[in-house]
Amino acid sequence: MDIKKEINGKICTLCPEGRIDTLTSAELDEAVNAACKECEKLVLDMKDVDYVSSAGIRVIIQAHQTVGKDSFSLRNVSKNVMQLLTMTGFDKVLTFE
């Protein structure tokens, strides 16, 4: 998985590409943890993510809990990923741009 990182002041934006599943979620988890140490706000730009498994959702929820509700958001979530977040009820917990 390729994960691009952009830093703008105190905001880190991570842009993962491809699938976030059992094989790739650990890599995203590491990138999220590193970004949490560098920045006050974290944005996951999901424009190039076409699939998220339960392992990927776990990483997203952990990031939300680690950074805090007001400092974490998702951007450009695809229809398929949003359907999964809606089915699990996480659409009511997470913040979307």
Salt bridges, closest charged atoms under 4 A:
GLU17 OE2 - LYS4 NZ 3.18
ASP21 OD2 - ARG19 NE 3.32
GLU38 OE2 - LYS5 NZ 2.55
GLU40 OE2 - LYS10 NZ 3.34
ASP91 OD1 - LYS92 NZ 3.90
GLU97 OE2 - LYS41 NZ 3.88
GLU97 OE1 - ARG75 NH2 2.74
